[in-house]
Amino acid sequence: MIQIIRPHSKTLFFLILFIIIISSCGGGGSSSDSANLERLDISVSGLKASSLSYEPQQITVTSNIPDCLFQLSQASSTTPQQKLLHVSSGNSKSFSFRNPIIYDENLDVQFDVTSIPSASCPSGSSSQQISVGKYPTAFEAVPENIADLSTTSFQANDIGFGGIVITDRFSSTICYPTPNDCQSYTNELFGQDAHNMAYGDFNGDGYEDFVVVWALFPHTLESSQKVDAPINIYINDGTGRFAEDLDLYATGSPPKHPFAYRAVAKDFNGDGVDDLFAGSMGLQVRGEDYSQNYIDPFPHLLLLSNASGKLEESSANITDDNDGKGMLCNFAHDASSGDPDGDGDFDIFACNVLLINDGSGNFTIHPYINLNWQSSNRYGNPMSSLVVDLNNDGFDELIFWNFDNRAPWSDADEGYILMSNETANIEAWNKITLPTGPFGEQHNKYNHAASGDFNNDGFMDVVVAITRDLPYYEGAYLQVLINDGTGKLTDETSLRFSEQIRTDTHHGEGNVYVRDMNLDGHLDIIHSTRDYQSGHHGAHIALNDGLGNFTSVRNSVLPLRPVRSSSTNYRYLMKGLPINADNEACLDLISVTDVGWGDWREDTRNYLYSLINKDCNY
């Protein structure tokens, strides 16, 4: 006979509990399982142990345990200059990153490859070291303020990859901007400014290059003392480096011009590579007592890519009705390009004269929008212009803003839109008056304009950068003009960009750009200026919320500019051209060191450098 022994109910409870505990421990990856794993051996391949500042790295991590995944880490005490940049991985085994950006000759950088612990992978790490060398630049420029050159979002890079060195001198009495502002100079060095910058692809490799149209000051000298300024194009190598390639120019050297101004990069001859146009400001003639005060014509600058892919001086391709000596309108403070005749190529609008492209980069003066049209309407030379399709009819409108000092000779309004009506017959287009700027009629300097769809309604809107007439070029104001869908532009700045923090003392002459800086799908505004007193960066970014409302980024988002000496008392950025330098993170900027790098007794220097974006969250 079989006897069944029944356990006591309390005994049964503890027995079941014990079984449950044992089962749970066995099913979830116990410490004993981890302890039984073999020792982790980590190997790293592909690392360039000796390499340069900001150089790309590609590494692969392997181990004796195939299931292990990894991450890269650095000590919490790591300084910004020692941090790996743009670390990414698609599988936690292969990694790409950039070396830290350094300014000294050499820096040893350490990081760890660390396993991600799991049931099948124990904890382990492998220490790695890189010897990072300074990237060689065209000009030796070692900044004194290294600690100021990096924020969580941006860092200065390749200081002195290009720039300008001026040894030319002049002796003269300069009266500018008025006859009451006269000052005499003897054997004085010329000054300089990266006055106009534009981005484009000048060698057709798909990377964004850029051009600097330099200005030398003073520009109101007699011709015998005038020095032509260079126009320099810098080519992107695809890794974030820029350098001037003299082989790009047909002559083997960059072109020069007595006063080229607004730069426009477009493919004018239809060969798939960007060309360059810059409007000519002519030759200023001005006497000490203003007994002479006029501008002689000088040809516009036009560079076209030839069959060999080299940029060739092609100013003779522009008909000027002045025997090739330059447009009789004399003074092109503006330059813009688009397709008002709807034939698929890029025409040019400058100095209130429309230049029609034949598709191969040959330009003739429009039969209606010409010097006679300008004179009969008493428009004079506009200060800024745009060519853009506002009403989506396939024909780009002509938009221009007039100078501030026109009252003695013209009753023209602040500016106009020539609105197309689904026809290339510009003579039949309607004229619409533009809104007045913030400083009152006849007191606005409309320096530069750009367009984009700010509120995502399918129609192009406009931003125009404006300063006061007095004090001269002060007050950096961005006027936001919203398109109602018919092409009419309404000033909605007070609603959409009310915080205009630079309107009091900031010197606001410069360039304005419309680009998606933080790659959130919305077009932002970048205003590039040069200032010495306001306490705000000249590289000014206004972020769009997607509805067309803008907020200026904080000063702290951008680093200070590199300076040579600790005695430099103004360190905010001068200029900022938005550009995709390296296909990493978000858009970057091109800036300038401005003055202070040369021997002030011997030369004047201004060096170019990049501001690399490190983090889009700003």
C-alpha positions in Angstrom: 0.0 0.0 0.0 1.2 3.4 -1.0 1.0 6.1 1.6 0.7 9.7 0.4 2.2 12.2 2.7 0.6 15.6 2.4 2.7 18.6 3.5 1.6 21.2 5.9 0.0 24.2 4.1 2.8 26.5 5.4 5.5 24.2 4.2 3.8 24.0 0.8 3.8 27.8 0.6 7.6 28.1 1.2 8.3 25.3 -1.2 6.4 27.0 -4.0 8.1 30.3 -3.2 11.5 28.7 -3.3 10.7 27.2 -6.8 9.6 30.6 -8.1 12.8 32.3 -6.9 15.0 29.7 -8.4 13.1 29.9 -11.7 13.3 33.7 -11.9 17.0 33.7 -11.2 17.6 31.2 -14.0 15.5 33.0 -16.6 16.8 36.6 -16.3 20.6 36.5 -16.7 22.0 35.8 -13.3 25.3 37.2 -11.9 26.6 33.7 -11.9 26.0 33.5 -15.7 27.9 36.8 -16.1 30.6 35.5 -14.0 30.9 32.4 -16.1 31.5 34.6 -19.3 35.0 34.5 -20.6 37.2 37.6 -20.3 36.4 40.3 -22.9 39.3 41.2 -25.2 38.6 44.3 -27.3 40.4 45.2 -30.5 40.2 48.5 -32.4 41.2 48.7 -36.1 41.3 51.7 -38.5 42.3 54.3 -35.9 44.8 56.9 -37.2 46.9 57.2 -34.1 48.7 60.2 -35.5 46.5 62.6 -37.4 45.4 66.2 -37.8 42.9 68.6 -36.1 39.3 67.8 -37.1 40.4 64.9 -39.3 37.8 62.2 -40.0 38.3 58.9 -38.3 36.7 55.5 -39.1 37.2 52.7 -36.6 35.9 49.1 -36.2 35.7 47.4 -32.8 35.9 43.6 -32.5 36.1 41.3 -29.6 36.4 37.6 -28.7 32.7 37.6 -27.8 30.7 38.3 -31.1 27.6 39.5 -29.4 29.2 42.5 -27.7 28.2 46.0 -28.6 30.3 49.1 -27.8 30.3 52.8 -27.2 32.9 55.5 -27.2 33.4 57.6 -24.0 35.7 60.2 -22.5 36.4 61.3 -19.0 34.1 63.8 -17.5 37.1 66.1 -16.9 37.8 66.2 -20.7 38.1 69.8 -21.9 36.2 71.0 -25.0 39.5 71.0 -27.0 40.1 67.3 -26.2 36.6 66.0 -27.1 35.9 63.8 -30.0 33.4 65.4 -32.4 30.4 64.1 -34.4 30.6 60.5 -32.9 28.2 58.2 -34.7 27.6 54.5 -35.3 24.9 52.5 -37.1 25.6 49.2 -35.4 27.6 50.0 -32.2 30.6 48.3 -33.7 31.8 50.6 -36.4 32.2 54.3 -35.5 32.9 57.5 -37.3 34.1 60.7 -35.6 36.2 63.8 -36.0 39.4 64.5 -34.1 39.2 67.4 -31.7 39.9 70.9 -33.1 43.2 72.1 -31.7 45.1 75.4 -32.0 48.4 74.3 -30.5 51.1 72.3 -32.4 50.2 69.0 -30.9 47.8 67.4 -28.4 47.4 63.9 -27.0 43.8 62.8 -26.8 42.4 59.8 -25.0 39.1 58.0 -25.2 37.7 54.6 -24.2 36.0 51.9 -26.1 33.5 50.5 -23.6 31.3 47.5 -23.9 27.5 47.7 -23.3 27.0 45.0 -20.7 24.3 42.3 -21.3 23.6 38.7 -20.6 26.0 37.7 -23.3 28.6 40.5 -22.9 30.5 41.4 -19.8 31.8 44.8 -18.9 35.1 45.8 -20.4 37.0 48.7 -21.9 40.0 49.5 -24.0 41.9 52.8 -23.7 42.8 54.5 -27.0 45.1 57.5 -27.7 45.4 59.9 -30.6 48.3 62.3 -31.2 46.5 65.2 -32.9 48.6 67.8 -34.8 47.6 71.3 -35.8 46.2 71.5 -39.3 48.5 73.7 -41.5 46.9 76.9 -42.8 47.9 79.5 -45.3 48.6 82.0 -42.6 50.1 81.3 -39.2 47.5 82.6 -36.7 47.8 81.3 -33.2 44.9 82.8 -31.1 45.5 84.1 -27.6 42.0 83.3 -26.4 41.7 79.6 -27.1 39.2 79.1 -24.2 36.8 81.5 -26.0 36.7 79.7 -29.3 34.3 76.9 -28.4 30.7 76.5 -27.2 28.5 73.5 -27.0 27.2 74.3 -30.5 30.1 75.8 -32.5 33.9 75.9 -32.6 36.4 78.0 -34.6 38.4 76.0 -37.0 41.3 76.5 -39.5 42.1 80.0 -38.4 43.9 81.6 -41.3 43.1 79.2 -44.1 42.8 82.3 -46.3 42.6 86.0 -46.1 44.1 89.3 -47.1 47.4 91.1 -46.4 47.6 94.8 -47.4 50.9 96.7 -47.7 49.6 99.5 -50.0 49.4 103.0 -48.6 47.8 106.3 -49.5 48.0 110.0 -48.6 44.9 112.1 -48.9 42.2 114.1 -47.2 39.0 111.9 -47.0 35.6 113.4 -46.6 33.2 110.6 -45.9 30.3 110.1 -45.6 29.6 113.9 -45.7 31.7 117.1 -46.4 31.7 117.6 -42.6 33.6 114.4 -42.0 37.0 115.3 -43.4 40.3 113.8 -42.1 43.8 113.9 -43.5 46.1 110.9 -43.8 49.8 110.6 -44.7 51.4 107.4 -45.8 48.5 105.5 -44.3 47.8 101.8 -44.8 44.5 100.8 -46.5 41.9 99.1 -44.5 39.8 96.1 -45.5 36.6 94.3 -45.1 35.2 90.9 -46.3 32.4 93.1 -47.6 30.4 90.5 -49.6 30.4 86.8 -49.3 28.3 84.2 -51.2 28.3 80.5 -51.4 28.0 78.3 -54.5 29.6 75.3 -56.2 32.3 76.6 -58.4 34.0 73.3 -59.5 30.9 71.1 -59.8 31.9 68.5 -57.1 28.7 68.9 -55.1 30.3 70.7 -52.1 29.5 74.2 -51.1 32.4 76.6 -51.9 32.3 80.4 -51.3 33.6 83.7 -52.6 34.8 86.8 -50.8 34.6 90.1 -52.6 37.0 92.2 -50.6 36.6 96.0 -50.1 39.6 98.3 -49.5 39.0 101.5 -47.6 38.9 104.4 -48.2 37.1 103.9 -51.4 36.7 107.6 -52.1 40.2 108.1 -53.4 41.2 109.6 -56.7 42.0 107.0 -59.3 45.8 107.6 -59.1 45.9 106.2 -55.6 43.2 103.6 -55.9 44.2 100.0 -55.3 42.1 97.1 -56.8 40.8 94.6 -54.4 40.9 90.8 -55.0 37.9 88.5 -55.4 38.9 85.2 -53.8 37.1 81.8 -54.3 37.7 79.1 -51.7 37.0 75.5 -52.6 35.6 72.9 -50.2 37.5 69.6 -50.2 34.4 67.8 -48.8 35.8 67.3 -45.3 35.3 70.8 -44.0 38.5 72.4 -45.3 38.7 75.3 -47.6 41.5 76.5 -49.8 42.0 78.8 -52.8 42.8 76.8 -55.9 44.7 79.1 -58.2 44.1 76.6 -61.0 40.4 77.4 -60.9 41.1 80.8 -62.5 41.9 80.9 -66.2 44.7 83.4 -65.6 46.1 81.4 -62.7 45.4 84.2 -60.2 42.2 85.7 -58.7 40.6 88.6 -60.4 40.8 92.2 -59.1 38.4 95.1 -59.3 38.4 98.7 -58.1 35.1 98.2 -56.3 33.1 95.1 -56.9 30.1 94.9 -54.5 27.2 92.5 -54.2 28.1 89.0 -55.3 25.7 86.6 -57.0 26.7 83.0 -57.6 24.6 81.3 -60.3 25.1 79.0 -63.3 24.8 81.8 -65.9 26.1 79.8 -68.9 24.2 76.6 -68.2 27.1 74.2 -67.9 26.1 72.9 -64.4 28.8 74.9 -62.5 28.2 78.2 -60.7 29.6 81.4 -62.2 30.0 84.7 -60.4 28.6 88.2 -61.0 29.4 91.3 -58.8 28.0 94.7 -59.5 30.4 97.5 -60.0 30.3 100.5 -57.6 32.3 102.5 -60.2 35.1 104.9 -59.6 34.4 107.5 -57.0 35.6 111.0 -57.7 35.2 113.3 -54.7 37.0 116.6 -53.8 37.8 117.8 -50.3 35.2 120.5 -50.5 32.8 118.4 -52.6 33.5 120.6 -55.6 33.8 117.3 -57.3 31.4 114.5 -56.3 30.5 111.9 -58.9 31.1 108.3 -60.0 32.7 107.2 -63.2 31.5 104.0 -64.8 33.5 100.8 -64.5 32.5 97.4 -65.9 30.7 94.9 -63.7 32.6 91.7 -62.7 31.5 88.6 -64.5 33.4 85.2 -64.2 32.1 82.4 -66.3 33.4 78.8 -66.3 34.9 77.8 -69.7 35.1 74.5 -71.4 38.1 73.5 -69.2 36.2 74.2 -66.1 38.2 77.4 -65.3 36.6 80.7 -64.3 37.3 83.2 -67.0 36.9 87.0 -66.9 33.9 87.6 -69.1 32.8 91.2 -68.3 32.8 91.9 -72.1 29.8 89.5 -72.3 27.7 92.3 -70.8 26.5 95.0 -73.2 26.8 98.4 -71.5 26.1 101.0 -74.2 29.3 102.7 -73.1 31.9 101.1 -75.4 32.7 98.5 -72.7 33.6 101.1 -70.1 30.8 100.2 -67.7 27.1 100.9 -67.2 26.1 104.5 -67.5 24.0 104.1 -64.4 27.5 104.2 -62.7 26.8 102.8 -59.3 25.5 99.3 -58.6 25.1 98.9 -54.8 22.7 96.0 -55.5 22.9 92.8 -57.6 20.3 90.1 -57.9 19.4 87.3 -60.3 16.4 85.4 -61.4 14.2 84.6 -64.4 11.7 87.5 -65.1 11.3 86.5 -68.7 10.5 82.9 -67.9 12.9 81.3 -70.4 14.7 79.1 -67.9 18.1 80.9 -67.5 19.3 83.4 -65.0 19.1 87.1 -65.8 20.7 89.9 -63.8 19.1 93.0 -62.2 21.6 95.6 -61.0 21.5 99.4 -60.8 17.9 99.3 -62.0 19.0 97.9 -65.3 17.8 94.4 -66.3 20.4 92.3 -68.2 18.9 89.5 -70.3 20.8 86.3 -70.6 20.9 84.4 -73.9 21.4 81.1 -72.0 25.1 81.0 -72.6 26.2 83.9 -70.3 25.9 86.8 -72.8 23.8 89.7 -71.5 22.0 92.5 -73.3 20.1 95.4 -71.8 16.4 94.9 -71.6 14.5 97.1 -74.1 12.3 98.6 -71.3 14.0 98.1 -67.9 17.0 100.2 -68.9 18.6 103.6 -68.2 15.8 105.5 -69.9 13.2 103.7 -67.7 15.4 104.5 -64.6 15.7 108.2 -65.5 12.1 108.8 -66.6 10.8 107.4 -63.3 13.5 109.2 -61.4 14.4 106.0 -59.5 18.1 106.4 -59.6 20.3 103.6 -58.4 18.6 101.2 -55.9 20.3 100.3 -52.7 19.0 96.7 -52.8 17.1 94.4 -55.1 15.6 91.0 -55.5 14.4 88.9 -58.4 11.9 86.3 -57.2 8.5 84.8 -58.2 6.0 86.1 -55.6 2.7 85.1 -57.2 3.8 81.6 -58.6 3.1 82.5 -62.2 6.5 81.3 -63.5 7.8 84.9 -64.0 10.1 86.3 -61.3 9.1 89.8 -60.1 11.6 92.7 -59.9 11.9 94.2 -56.4 14.0 97.2 -55.5 14.5 99.5 -52.6 15.7 103.1 -53.2 18.4 105.1 -51.5 17.7 107.3 -48.5 19.0 110.6 -49.9 16.8 111.0 -52.9 14.5 113.9 -51.8 16.3 116.7 -53.7 15.9 114.9 -57.1 13.2 112.2 -56.8 9.7 111.8 -55.4 10.0 108.0 -55.6 8.8 105.9 -52.7 11.0 103.7 -50.5 10.8 100.9 -53.0 8.6 99.0 -55.5 7.6 95.6 -56.8 7.1 95.2 -60.5 4.4 92.5 -60.3 4.1 90.1 -63.2 0.8 89.2 -64.8 1.6 85.8 -66.3 3.5 87.4 -69.1 7.1 88.2 -69.9 6.0 91.7 -71.1 7.5 93.6 -68.2 6.2 96.9 -69.5 2.7 95.7 -68.7 3.5 94.6 -65.1 1.9 96.4 -62.2 3.9 98.6 -59.8 3.3 98.0 -56.1 4.8 100.2 -53.4 6.9 98.5 -50.7 6.4 99.1 -47.0 8.6 101.8 -45.4 11.4 100.7 -43.1 11.5 101.3 -39.3 13.4 104.5 -39.3 11.0 106.6 -41.3 10.7 107.7 -44.9 14.0 108.8 -46.4 16.0 107.6 -43.4 16.4 103.9 -44.2 19.4 102.3 -45.8 18.1 99.0 -47.4 21.4 97.2 -47.4 20.5 93.7 -48.6 17.5 91.4 -49.1 16.8 87.7 -49.4 13.7 85.6 -50.0 12.2 82.3 -48.8 8.9 80.7 -47.7 8.9 81.6 -44.0 5.5 80.5 -43.0 5.3 77.4 -45.2 2.2 78.5 -47.2 3.8 77.9 -50.6 4.6 81.6 -51.3 7.9 83.4 -51.2 8.4 85.9 -48.4 11.1 88.5 -48.1 13.5 89.8 -45.4 15.4 93.0 -45.9 18.3 94.2 -43.7 18.0 97.9 -42.8 20.1 100.5 -41.0 19.7 104.2 -40.3 21.0 107.0 -42.4 22.1 108.8 -39.3 24.1 107.7 -37.3 25.6 106.3 -40.5 24.7 102.6 -41.0 23.8 102.1 -37.4 20.8 100.0 -36.3 20.8 96.4 -37.6 17.1 95.8 -38.2 15.6 92.9 -40.1 12.2 93.7 -41.7 10.0 90.6 -42.4 7.7 91.0 -45.3 5.0 88.3 -45.7 3.4 87.4 -49.0 -0.4 87.3 -49.0 -0.4 84.8 -52.0 -1.0 87.5 -54.6 2.5 88.9 -54.4 1.7 91.7 -52.1 4.2 92.0 -49.3 3.1 93.2 -45.8 5.4 94.3 -43.0 4.7 91.8 -40.2 7.9 92.4 -38.3 6.3 93.6 -35.1 4.3 90.3 -35.0 6.9 87.9 -36.2 10.3 89.3 -35.1 9.6 91.9 -32.4 12.8 91.4 -30.5 15.2 93.4 -32.6 18.1 93.5 -30.1 20.6 95.3 -32.4 18.7 98.4 -33.6 20.4 100.9 -31.3 24.1 100.9 -31.8 25.0 97.9 -34.0 26.7 98.8 -37.3 24.4 96.8 -39.6 25.8 97.1 -43.2 26.3 93.6 -44.5 24.7 90.5 -46.1 21.5 88.7 -45.2 20.9 85.1 -46.1 17.9 82.7 -45.8 18.8 79.1 -44.9 17.8 76.3 -42.6 20.6 76.6 -40.1 19.5 73.9 -37.6 18.0 71.5 -40.3 14.6 71.5 -38.7 12.9 72.0 -42.0 12.3 75.8 -41.5 14.1 78.6 -43.2 16.1 80.8 -40.8 17.6 84.3 -41.2 21.4 84.9 -41.0 22.6 88.5 -40.9 26.3 89.0 -41.5 27.7 92.3 -40.2 30.8 94.0 -38.7 30.5 95.9 -35.5 32.8 97.2 -32.7 30.5 98.5 -30.0 27.0 96.9 -29.6 28.0 93.7 -27.7 26.3 91.5 -30.2 27.8 89.1 -32.8 28.1 90.2 -36.4 27.1 86.6 -37.2 23.5 86.9 -36.2 21.1 83.9 -36.5 17.3 84.2 -36.2 15.6 80.9 -35.9 12.2 80.2 -37.5 9.5 78.3 -35.5 8.0 77.0 -38.7 5.2 79.5 -38.8 7.3 82.4 -39.8 8.1 83.7 -36.3 11.8 84.4 -35.5 13.9 84.5 -32.4 17.5 85.6 -32.2 19.9 83.0 -30.9 21.7 83.9 -27.7 25.2 85.4 -27.9 26.5 82.4 -25.9 25.6 80.0 -28.7 28.4 81.3 -30.8 32.0 81.6 -29.6 34.1 84.8 -29.6 36.3 85.5 -32.5 40.0 84.6 -32.4 42.3 87.5 -31.3 46.0 87.8 -31.3 46.4 89.8 -28.1 44.8 89.9 -24.7 44.6 93.7 -25.1 41.9 93.3 -27.7 38.8 94.7 -26.0 36.1 93.7 -28.5 35.9 90.0 -29.3 32.5 89.5 -30.8 32.2 87.8 -34.2 32.7 89.8 -37.4 30.7 88.3 -40.3 29.1 85.0 -40.7 28.4 83.3 -44.1 26.1 80.2 -43.7 27.6 77.2 -45.4 27.6 73.4 -45.3 31.3 72.9 -44.7 31.6 69.3 -43.7 28.3 67.4 -44.1 28.3 67.0 -40.3 25.5 68.0 -37.9 23.9 71.4 -39.1 25.1 74.3 -41.1 28.4 76.0 -40.4 29.6 79.6 -40.8 32.6 81.3 -42.4 33.9 84.3 -40.5 36.9 86.6 -40.3 39.4 87.5 -37.6 39.3 91.2 -38.7 42.1 93.5 -37.8 44.9 93.0 -35.3 47.0 90.1 -36.8 49.6 92.0 -38.7 52.3 94.5 -37.7 50.3 97.7 -37.7 53.4 99.6 -38.9 53.9 97.3 -41.9 50.6 95.8 -43.1 46.9 95.2 -42.5 45.6 91.6 -42.2 42.3 89.8 -42.0 42.2 86.0 -41.9 39.3 83.7 -42.8 38.3 80.8 -40.6 35.3 78.4 -40.2 32.8 78.1 -37.4 32.0 74.4 -37.3 28.7 73.3 -36.0 28.9 70.6 -33.3 25.3 70.4 -32.0 22.1 71.3 -33.7 20.2 71.9 -30.4 20.6 75.6 -30.0 
